[in-house]
Amino acid sequence: LHKRGVGLQHAVLYQVWAWRLEKDRRDFDGAERVWAMGVSAEAAPLERLKTQQAQFHQRMAARRADKRTEGSPDDELSLEEKRAVWWLARQRRQQQQQQQ
């Protein structure tokens, strides 16, 4: 989606992307870069994005201190945001089909 310029101004793109990197791939540096890209792009809602980035930093600090933390990024996404992710993925599939 990012490479095609889809959803660049939507915080949910960066939230889900960073979540996938953090939880699925354990790519914490990559997740940090994605959070920074979202803030740099001023993706909306920006304050929520910044709050979740701060929560990510807290999880990473706890991880470095070898502590377990409560709450996951998945819990932080509302149903509306999960639907937005689905919509963005659908848009991407449609664009790919149109290019074929």
C-alpha positions as CSV (number, residue, x, y, z in Angstrom):
1,L,0.0,0.0,0.0
2,H,2.8,2.4,1.0
3,K,4.7,1.8,-2.3
4,R,1.5,2.6,-4.3
5,G,0.8,5.7,-2.2
6,V,-2.5,4.2,-0.8
7,G,-3.5,5.4,2.6
8,L,-0.4,7.5,3.3
9,Q,-2.4,10.1,5.3
10,H,-4.3,7.5,7.4
11,A,-2.8,6.6,10.7
12,V,-4.3,3.1,10.6
13,L,-1.9,2.2,7.7
14,Y,1.1,2.9,10.0
15,Q,-0.5,1.3,13.0
16,V,-1.2,-2.0,11.4
17,W,2.1,-2.0,9.5
18,A,4.1,-1.4,12.7
19,W,2.0,-3.9,14.6
20,R,2.7,-6.6,11.9
21,L,6.4,-5.9,12.1
22,E,6.5,-5.9,15.9
23,K,4.3,-8.9,16.6
24,D,4.5,-11.1,13.5
25,R,8.1,-10.5,12.4
26,R,9.7,-9.3,15.6
27,D,11.3,-6.6,13.6
28,F,11.4,-3.9,16.2
29,D,13.7,-1.6,14.3
30,G,11.4,-1.8,11.3
31,A,8.4,-1.0,13.4
32,E,10.2,2.0,14.8
33,R,10.8,3.3,11.3
34,V,7.2,2.8,10.4
35,W,6.0,4.8,13.4
36,A,8.4,7.5,12.5
37,M,7.2,7.6,8.9
38,G,3.6,7.9,10.0
39,V,4.4,10.8,12.4
40,S,6.5,12.5,9.7
41,A,3.6,12.1,7.2
42,E,1.3,13.7,9.8
43,A,-1.1,10.8,9.2
44,A,-4.5,11.4,10.8
45,P,-5.4,11.2,13.5
46,L,-1.9,12.3,14.4
47,E,-2.4,12.5,18.2
48,R,-3.6,8.9,18.4
49,L,-0.6,7.8,16.2
50,K,1.8,9.6,18.5
51,T,0.1,8.1,21.6
52,Q,0.5,4.6,20.1
53,Q,4.1,5.3,19.1
54,A,4.8,6.3,22.7
55,Q,3.1,3.0,23.8
56,F,5.4,1.1,21.4
57,H,8.4,2.8,23.0
58,Q,7.2,1.8,26.5
59,R,6.8,-1.8,25.3
60,M,10.3,-1.7,23.9
61,A,11.7,-0.2,27.1
62,A,9.9,-3.0,29.1
63,R,11.3,-5.6,26.7
64,R,14.8,-4.3,27.1
65,A,14.3,-4.5,30.9
66,D,13.0,-8.1,30.4
67,K,9.6,-7.3,31.7
68,R,6.2,-8.4,30.4
69,T,3.7,-5.7,29.6
70,E,-0.1,-5.8,29.3
71,G,-2.1,-4.9,26.3
72,S,-1.2,-5.5,22.7
73,P,-1.4,-3.2,19.6
74,D,-4.3,-5.3,18.5
75,D,-6.3,-4.3,21.5
76,E,-5.6,-0.6,20.7
77,L,-7.3,-0.8,17.2
78,S,-11.0,0.0,17.2
79,L,-13.4,-1.9,15.1
80,E,-13.5,1.2,12.8
81,E,-9.8,1.1,12.4
82,K,-9.8,-2.6,11.6
83,R,-12.5,-2.0,9.0
84,A,-10.3,0.8,7.5
85,V,-7.4,-1.7,7.2
86,W,-9.7,-4.1,5.4
87,W,-10.8,-1.3,3.1
88,L,-7.2,-0.3,2.3
89,A,-6.3,-3.9,1.5
90,R,-9.4,-4.2,-0.7
91,Q,-8.4,-1.0,-2.6
92,R,-4.9,-2.5,-3.2
93,R,-6.3,-5.7,-4.6
94,Q,-8.6,-3.7,-6.9
95,Q,-5.6,-1.6,-8.1
96,Q,-3.6,-4.8,-8.8
97,Q,-6.4,-6.3,-10.7
98,Q,-6.8,-3.2,-12.8
99,Q,-3.1,-3.2,-13.7
100,Q,-3.3,-6.8,-15.0
